[in-house]
Amino acid sequence: MPSKKLKKKSTSKITEANEEKKTTPRTAKIVLFVFGLGPLILMSLFLFSNGFFNSP
């Protein structure tokens, strides 16, 4: 008699993992703001504090 291998279904674990990693538009906007405008704001504050924009 040939033995049949039973395949266990692990689809429930895969769907749970996909639900946790969903990217919503709100989180995408927050990430773009932090990594896009954050460095620009920090650079401008640094330059202002060092007197870069003061006329000689």
N, C-alpha and C positions, 0 to 999 in steps of 0.2 A: 504494500500500500504506500503510495507516495504521500509524504507528509506535506501539508499545506501550511505555509507561514502566515500567521495572522498579522495584519498591519494595524497598528494602533493609530487611531485618529488623534492628531494633536492640533486640530484646527482651532480649538477653543483657546489654547495658549497663544497661538499666533494672532488671533483677533484681539485678545486682551493686550498684547504688546503693541499692536498697531493703534489701538485706542489711546494708549498713553502717550504716543509719539506724534499725535496730530498737531499740526501747526495751524493756529487760527489766525485770521487777519490781524487781530488785536496784538498778539504776541509778535507777529512779523513787524508791525509798525513800531513797537517798542524796541525791538532789536535794531531796526534801521535807524531809529532816533539815537540810541545810545552809541552805536558804533559809527554812525555817520556824522551827526552833529556834535556829539560829545567831544571828540578830539579837536574839532574846530573851535569850540568854545574854550577848551583848556588852552589851546595855543594862543588865542587872542587874549585871554586873561594873563598868560605868562608874558606876552609882549607888552601889554599895558603896564604890568608891574615893573618891567625893566626899562620903561620909558622909551620904547621903540617909536611910538607915535607922537612924541613931543617934538616940537620944532626947535632947532638949535638956536 
